[in-house]
Each structure stands twice: as C-alpha cells, then as structure tokens.
Amino acid sequence: MRKTIILMLVLLMICTIFGFAAPAKSTPLYDKVLIYCNFDDMNYRKQLEAKFLKYFKTNKITAAKSLELMPPLKEYTADDVDKIMKDNGLETLLEIKMLDCKVTSEDDALVGNKLFKVYVKDVSTLASAKMNLDVSIVDKRTGETAFKNNFKEEAFEDSIKEAVDELFENFAYKTVRRQFMGKKN
C-alpha cells in the first residue's frame, strides 16, 4: 500500500513538472461585454454581433448585442453608452467600426462597396471580400482603452456570400481568441 501511494505521488510530480497534468482553466481577460458594431449596414451589424455573441458564449464570456440594447433609432453619445452599459451590468465595450469594404467578383455587375446590395445577389462566381476595421476594447470600470487596432481582412470563396461570411467568421474568431482569451491561434 505504501509503495502504491509513493508511486502515485512520484507520477503526480512528474506529470506536474512536465505539464501533463490537467490544464488550468483559462479565464477571460475581459467579461461582461457590450458588442457594438458601428456599421451603416444594419444587416451586417446584426450578423457580426450575432457571430461575436456565439464566440463569447462558447468561451463563457457574458456579452450583449448593441442592437438589443441600443436600437438604431437615434445617435448615442458616449454618456448614453456608459449609462446603458451600467444599467445592464456590462463592464467592457468591444467597438468595431467599418472603415472600408470592397467586394470583387468575376461578374463585374456584382462588384461594389455596399455590402448588402452585393450580398443579396449570391451568384456562384469566384469572389473576394476585403474589409478595413477599427477595433477597440474599453474597460468602462477604469475608462481605459485596453486594446485599439486596425484590422485588414480578406477572404476568397466561390460566392460573394461565402466570401463575406468567411471574412466575418475569421475576424470574429480571431478577435475573441486573441483579445479576450489571450490565445495566439
């Protein structure tokens, strides 16, 4: 019996030293997030906020979509946003501003920079989507900007819809993993 206990302790120490023990659960860098996609195109604002919400839930981060808390019926000031966040128990603001969007396709009639118009014409033709986005993460408890960066994303697919969906999917995944979970992949 004594040998078994000693053997188990030795194995446990070896596993711990070499990192074979159960991995520690990673806690999010930020929690209680308001997802605010500052886009003119409500279709894509809704779609991207939903994708972010999905990734946050998967990583057990509390989040809310701005479209549910801030209907696009008026312009919101920084004070308005702060009050809405405080009233809903949210501490972190993820704000995404679309600076530029270009969609190209083998069919010249589908080329443009108005996402919704080209997106609804989902013709199967080789397409690419490029977006330039400003992203900031603000900790509302301290008032400090925890992260601010410009992202340029591009996707190539068999249709415009697939290209734009892929672009959003990659961007949302990378942002949550890197900025909220601190993971490199």
C-alpha positions in Angstrom: 0.0 0.0 0.0 2.8 2.4 1.0 4.6 1.7 -2.3 1.4 2.4 -4.3 1.0 5.8 -2.6 4.6 6.7 -3.2 4.4 5.6 -6.8 1.3 7.8 -7.3 2.9 10.8 -5.7 6.0 10.4 -7.9 3.8 10.1 -11.0 1.9 13.2 -10.0 5.1 15.2 -9.5 6.4 14.1 -12.9 3.2 14.9 -14.6 3.2 18.4 -13.0 6.8 19.1 -13.8 6.4 18.1 -17.5 3.0 19.7 -17.9 1.0 16.5 -18.3 -1.4 17.4 -15.5 -4.9 18.7 -16.4 -4.6 22.1 -17.9 -5.6 25.1 -15.8 -8.9 26.6 -16.9 -8.2 29.9 -18.7 -10.2 32.8 -17.5 -11.2 35.6 -19.9 -9.2 38.8 -19.9 -12.4 40.8 -20.1 -16.0 39.9 -19.1 -19.5 41.4 -19.3 -19.0 42.8 -22.8 -21.2 45.0 -25.0 -20.7 44.2 -28.6 -21.1 47.4 -30.7 -20.6 47.1 -34.4 -20.7 50.7 -35.7 -21.9 49.9 -39.3 -24.3 51.8 -41.5 -25.4 48.4 -42.9 -27.8 47.0 -40.3 -27.8 43.6 -41.9 -24.1 43.1 -41.3 -24.2 44.8 -37.9 -26.8 42.3 -36.8 -24.8 39.4 -38.4 -21.4 40.3 -36.9 -22.8 41.0 -33.5 -24.5 37.6 -33.5 -21.2 35.9 -34.5 -19.4 37.6 -31.7 -22.1 36.6 -29.2 -21.8 33.0 -30.3 -18.0 33.0 -29.7 -18.3 34.8 -26.4 -20.9 32.2 -25.2 -18.6 29.4 -26.3 -15.8 30.9 -24.2 -18.2 31.5 -21.2 -17.9 35.3 -21.5 -21.1 37.3 -20.7 -22.0 39.5 -23.6 -24.8 41.5 -25.1 -25.5 42.8 -28.6 -25.8 46.6 -29.0 -28.8 46.2 -31.4 -30.8 44.7 -28.5 -29.8 47.5 -26.0 -29.3 50.4 -28.4 -31.9 50.4 -31.2 -30.6 52.4 -34.2 -33.4 55.0 -33.9 -31.0 57.7 -32.6 -27.4 58.7 -32.3 -25.8 57.6 -29.0 -23.3 59.7 -27.1 -20.5 58.3 -25.0 -22.5 59.1 -21.9 -25.6 57.3 -23.3 -23.5 54.2 -24.0 -21.9 54.3 -20.5 -25.4 54.6 -18.9 -26.7 51.7 -21.0 -23.7 49.5 -20.0 -24.0 50.4 -16.3 -27.8 49.7 -16.3 -27.2 46.3 -17.9 -24.2 45.3 -15.7 -21.7 45.4 -18.6 -18.1 46.4 -18.0 -16.3 46.1 -21.3 -17.1 47.7 -24.7 -16.0 46.0 -27.9 -16.5 48.6 -30.6 -15.9 47.8 -34.2 -16.0 50.5 -36.9 -16.0 49.6 -40.6 -13.7 52.0 -42.4 -13.9 50.4 -45.8 -15.4 47.4 -47.6 -14.7 46.2 -51.1 -16.2 43.2 -52.8 -14.9 41.9 -56.1 -16.2 39.1 -58.4 -15.7 37.6 -61.8 -19.1 39.1 -62.6 -18.4 42.8 -62.9 -22.1 43.6 -62.2 -21.6 42.3 -58.6 -18.6 44.5 -57.7 -19.1 47.2 -55.2 -18.6 48.5 -51.7 -22.2 48.4 -50.5 -22.2 45.0 -48.7 -26.0 44.4 -48.6 -26.5 45.0 -52.4 -23.8 42.6 -53.5 -24.5 40.1 -50.7 -28.1 39.5 -51.7 -27.0 38.7 -55.3 -25.4 35.5 -54.2 -24.3 34.2 -57.5 -21.8 31.3 -57.6 -18.8 33.0 -59.0 -15.3 33.4 -57.7 -15.4 36.4 -55.3 -13.3 38.2 -52.7 -14.2 40.5 -49.9 -11.9 43.0 -48.2 -12.6 45.0 -45.1 -10.8 47.5 -43.1 -12.0 47.7 -39.5 -11.0 49.7 -36.4 -11.4 47.7 -33.2 -11.2 49.0 -29.7 -11.8 47.3 -26.3 -12.6 49.8 -23.5 -12.7 48.8 -19.8 -15.6 51.0 -18.6 -14.7 50.5 -14.9 -11.3 52.3 -15.4 -12.2 54.2 -18.5 -9.0 53.0 -20.2 -8.7 51.7 -23.7 -7.3 48.2 -23.2 -6.8 47.5 -26.9 -7.1 49.5 -30.1 -6.0 48.3 -33.6 -6.8 48.4 -37.3 -7.6 45.1 -38.9 -7.5 44.4 -42.6 -9.2 41.2 -43.5 -9.7 39.4 -46.8 -11.4 36.3 -48.0 -11.7 34.4 -51.3 -14.6 32.0 -51.9 -16.9 30.6 -54.6 -19.6 33.2 -54.0 -19.9 36.7 -52.6 -22.0 35.5 -49.7 -19.4 32.8 -48.8 -16.5 35.3 -49.0 -18.2 37.8 -46.8 -19.3 35.1 -44.3 -15.8 33.7 -44.1 -14.3 37.1 -43.6 -16.7 37.8 -40.7 -16.2 34.3 -39.2 -12.4 34.6 -39.2 -12.4 38.1 -37.8 -14.8 37.3 -35.0 -13.0 34.1 -34.1 -9.5 35.7 -34.1 -10.7 38.7 -32.1 -12.3 36.7 -29.3 -9.5 34.2 -29.1 -6.6 36.8 -29.2 -8.1 39.8 -27.4 -10.5 38.2 -24.9 -8.8 34.9 -24.2 -5.2 35.8 -24.8 -4.6 32.9 -27.2 -2.5 33.2 -30.3 -4.5 30.9 -32.6 
